[in-house]
Amino acid sequence: MNILIFLGIGLVAGWLAGLLMKGKGFGLVGNLIVGVIGAVAGGMIFDAIGVEAGGLIGSIVVAVVGAVILLFAISMIKKK
């Protein structure tokens, strides 16, 4: 059940990150992948700076931050 929750958070995070980055999303499957990778990256970033975000909303915020950073990095790489 936890993996389904994690995937759901990743999907929401990828979708929100695509909206925040003004259309830089990759469709449903791509957003899920970006969201899941962003959730992991966001968790590492928040751990590194010593910030904890609890609960479902906190998890979504962490995942969205990570996904936005990931989409920004991808957009910078694609420009080169």
N, C-alpha and C positions, 0 to 999 in steps of 0.2 A: 504494500500500500504506500510506503514511503517513496518508492520510485515513481509512482503515479503522481504524487503530490509534487515531487521534485520536477517532473516533466511538465506538469501544469504550471508551476511557477516559472519554469524556463520559457514556456510558450507565451505566457502573459508578459514576461520581461522582454522577450524578443520583439513582441508586437509593440509594446510601449516604447522600447528603444528605437524601433523603426519609425514610429510617429515623432519622437523627440528629435531624431536626426533627419527629419523632413524627407521621408520617402526612401531612406537608405536600407529598407528592409529587404528580405530575400524570399518572400512568400511564406506560406505556412510552415513547411518543413525547414526551410532556411532560418526562419525566425526561431523555431524550436531549437535548432542547433546553436544559433548565436546566443539565445537566452540561456541554454544549459551551460555553454562554455563561459558566458558572461557571469552566470551565478557562481561558478567555481572561481573565476578571476576576481569577482567582486568580494567573495568570501576571503580570498587571500589578501586582497588590498585592505579590507576592513580589519582583518586580523593584524596586518603589518602596522597599521596606524593606531591600533588599540581601541577600535570602536566596535561595540556589540549592538546588534539589531536583533531583537527577539520577536517571536510571533510570525504570523503569516505576512502581515504588512511589512515588517522589518525584512523578512526574507525576500519579498518582492522588490523592495527598495534596493537592497544589496545587489540582487540579480540585475535590476535595471541599470544601476550605476556601472556594473561590470560589462553589461551588454553595450551600453553607450560607448564606453571606452574601447571595447572591441570593434564596434562599428566605425568609430573614429579612426582607429589604427588601420582597419581594412581600407577605408576611403583614402587614407594617406598613401598606402601602398599602391592602390589602383591608379592614383594620379601620376605615379612615376613611370 
